[in-house]
Amino acid sequence: MKTSKNFMQTSATEWEVVEPGIKRKILGYDESLMLVQVFFQKGSIGVEHQHHHSQSTLVGAGVFEITIDGVTQKLVKGDSFYVPPN
């Protein structure tokens, strides 16, 4: 995978529908890290998955429930989580 540009404007990046009720904007990446803005409609559930990038996420609004390695947590605006690669 190539590396993204050094500077990316969120307003100039199009939303991509990932699955019903979930969309994202890829804002930067390289071989080990990807920065993505994701929007979940209330009640939407993402499919369990894995990827080779490290992922660090900040909850921007609402309540977000996530399961990592079998442990589920409810997070609120300002909380964050980290997912190691693979």
C-alpha positions as protocol buffer text, in pm:
chain_id: "A"
residue {
  index: 1
  type: MET
  ca { x: 0 y: 0 z: 0 }
}
residue {
  index: 2
  type: LYS
  ca { x: 131 y: 344 z: -84 }
}
residue {
  index: 3
  type: THR
  ca { x: 139 y: 636 z: 157 }
}
residue {
  index: 4
  type: SER
  ca { x: -125 y: 910 z: 146 }
}
residue {
  index: 5
  type: LYS
  ca { x: -52 y: 1277 z: 93 }
}
residue {
  index: 6
  type: ASN
  ca { x: 92 y: 1460 z: 393 }
}
residue {
  index: 7
  type: PHE
  ca { x: -204 y: 1698 z: 415 }
}
residue {
  index: 8
  type: MET
  ca { x: -568 y: 1609 z: 356 }
}
residue {
  index: 9
  type: GLN
  ca { x: -873 y: 1832 z: 400 }
}
residue {
  index: 10
  type: THR
  ca { x: -1173 y: 1655 z: 553 }
}
residue {
  index: 11
  type: SER
  ca { x: -1409 y: 1889 z: 365 }
}
residue {
  index: 12
  type: ALA
  ca { x: -1255 y: 1783 z: 32 }
}
residue {
  index: 13
  type: THR
  ca { x: -1279 y: 1409 z: 106 }
}
residue {
  index: 14
  type: GLU
  ca { x: -1592 y: 1222 z: -4 }
}
residue {
  index: 15
  type: TRP
  ca { x: -1787 y: 990 z: 226 }
}
residue {
  index: 16
  type: GLU
  ca { x: -1769 y: 620 z: 128 }
}
residue {
  index: 17
  type: VAL
  ca { x: -2058 y: 394 z: 232 }
}
residue {
  index: 18
  type: VAL
  ca { x: -1905 y: 90 z: 406 }
}
residue {
  index: 19
  type: GLU
  ca { x: -2232 y: -88 z: 481 }
}
residue {
  index: 20
  type: PRO
  ca { x: -2590 y: 25 z: 553 }
}
residue {
  index: 21
  type: GLY
  ca { x: -2585 y: 301 z: 814 }
}
residue {
  index: 22
  type: ILE
  ca { x: -2204 y: 330 z: 820 }
}
residue {
  index: 23
  type: LYS
  ca { x: -1987 y: 563 z: 613 }
}
residue {
  index: 24
  type: ARG
  ca { x: -1623 y: 672 z: 629 }
}
residue {
  index: 25
  type: LYS
  ca { x: -1363 y: 917 z: 502 }
}
residue {
  index: 26
  type: ILE
  ca { x: -1005 y: 789 z: 475 }
}
residue {
  index: 27
  type: LEU
  ca { x: -792 y: 1083 z: 588 }
}
residue {
  index: 28
  type: GLY
  ca { x: -439 y: 941 z: 590 }
}
residue {
  index: 29
  type: TYR
  ca { x: -245 y: 616 z: 586 }
}
residue {
  index: 30
  type: ASP
  ca { x: 85 y: 436 z: 541 }
}
residue {
  index: 31
  type: GLU
  ca { x: 194 y: 73 z: 580 }
}
residue {
  index: 32
  type: SER
  ca { x: 117 y: 59 z: 953 }
}
residue {
  index: 33
  type: LEU
  ca { x: -145 y: 323 z: 1044 }
}
residue {
  index: 34
  type: MET
  ca { x: -470 y: 450 z: 894 }
}
residue {
  index: 35
  type: LEU
  ca { x: -673 y: 755 z: 1003 }
}
residue {
  index: 36
  type: VAL
  ca { x: -1043 y: 730 z: 920 }
}
residue {
  index: 37
  type: GLN
  ca { x: -1345 y: 941 z: 1014 }
}
residue {
  index: 38
  type: VAL
  ca { x: -1642 y: 706 z: 1055 }
}
residue {
  index: 39
  type: PHE
  ca { x: -2011 y: 786 z: 1100 }
}
residue {
  index: 40
  type: PHE
  ca { x: -2256 y: 530 z: 1240 }
}
residue {
  index: 41
  type: GLN
  ca { x: -2629 y: 597 z: 1220 }
}
residue {
  index: 42
  type: LYS
  ca { x: -2797 y: 524 z: 1554 }
}
residue {
  index: 43
  type: GLY
  ca { x: -2844 y: 146 z: 1586 }
}
residue {
  index: 44
  type: SER
  ca { x: -2597 y: 52 z: 1308 }
}
residue {
  index: 45
  type: ILE
  ca { x: -2362 y: -236 z: 1379 }
}
residue {
  index: 46
  type: GLY
  ca { x: -2031 y: -289 z: 1202 }
}
residue {
  index: 47
  type: VAL
  ca { x: -1917 y: -633 z: 1092 }
}
residue {
  index: 48
  type: GLU
  ca { x: -1639 y: -787 z: 1303 }
}
residue {
  index: 49
  type: HIS
  ca { x: -1314 y: -764 z: 1108 }
}
residue {
  index: 50
  type: GLN
  ca { x: -938 y: -725 z: 1126 }
}
residue {
  index: 51
  type: HIS
  ca { x: -676 y: -542 z: 922 }
}
residue {
  index: 52
  type: HIS
  ca { x: -301 y: -498 z: 909 }
}
residue {
  index: 53
  type: HIS
  ca { x: -309 y: -133 z: 1025 }
}
residue {
  index: 54
  type: SER
  ca { x: -297 y: -16 z: 1384 }
}
residue {
  index: 55
  type: GLN
  ca { x: -616 y: 171 z: 1471 }
}
residue {
  index: 56
  type: SER
  ca { x: -665 y: 439 z: 1732 }
}
residue {
  index: 57
  type: THR
  ca { x: -1011 y: 590 z: 1763 }
}
residue {
  index: 58
  type: LEU
  ca { x: -1163 y: 891 z: 1939 }
}
residue {
  index: 59
  type: VAL
  ca { x: -1540 y: 889 z: 1992 }
}
residue {
  index: 60
  type: GLY
  ca { x: -1659 y: 1226 z: 1862 }
}
residue {
  index: 61
  type: ALA
  ca { x: -2025 y: 1208 z: 1967 }
}
residue {
  index: 62
  type: GLY
  ca { x: -2285 y: 977 z: 2115 }
}
residue {
  index: 63
  type: VAL
  ca { x: -2225 y: 633 z: 2267 }
}
residue {
  index: 64
  type: PHE
  ca { x: -2016 y: 369 z: 2093 }
}
residue {
  index: 65
  type: GLU
  ca { x: -2000 y: 3 z: 2196 }
}
residue {
  index: 66
  type: ILE
  ca { x: -1697 y: -194 z: 2078 }
}
residue {
  index: 67
  type: THR
  ca { x: -1559 y: -543 z: 2136 }
}
residue {
  index: 68
  type: ILE
  ca { x: -1182 y: -600 z: 2118 }
}
residue {
  index: 69
  type: ASP
  ca { x: -1038 y: -946 z: 2188 }
}
residue {
  index: 70
  type: GLY
  ca { x: -1367 y: -1057 z: 2345 }
}
residue {
  index: 71
  type: VAL
  ca { x: -1396 y: -758 z: 2582 }
}
residue {
  index: 72
  type: THR
  ca { x: -1689 y: -519 z: 2521 }
}
residue {
  index: 73
  type: GLN
  ca { x: -1692 y: -158 z: 2639 }
}
residue {
  index: 74
  type: LYS
  ca { x: -1940 y: 130 z: 2601 }
}
residue {
  index: 75
  type: LEU
  ca { x: -1756 y: 452 z: 2525 }
}
residue {
  index: 76
  type: VAL
  ca { x: -1885 y: 810 z: 2512 }
}
residue {
  index: 77
  type: LYS
  ca { x: -1773 y: 1135 z: 2352 }
}
residue {
  index: 78
  type: GLY
  ca { x: -1408 y: 1199 z: 2438 }
}
residue {
  index: 79
  type: ASP
  ca { x: -1326 y: 832 z: 2512 }
}
residue {
  index: 80
  type: SER
  ca { x: -1090 y: 638 z: 2288 }
}
residue {
  index: 81
  type: PHE
  ca { x: -970 y: 289 z: 2207 }
}
residue {
  index: 82
  type: TYR
  ca { x: -670 y: 124 z: 2040 }
}
residue {
  index: 83
  type: VAL
  ca { x: -674 y: -187 z: 1823 }
}
residue {
  index: 84
  type: PRO
  ca { x: -339 y: -351 z: 1746 }
}
residue {
  index: 85
  type: PRO
  ca { x: -279 y: -480 z: 1393 }
}
residue {
  index: 86
  type: ASN
  ca { x: -418 y: -818 z: 1284 }
}
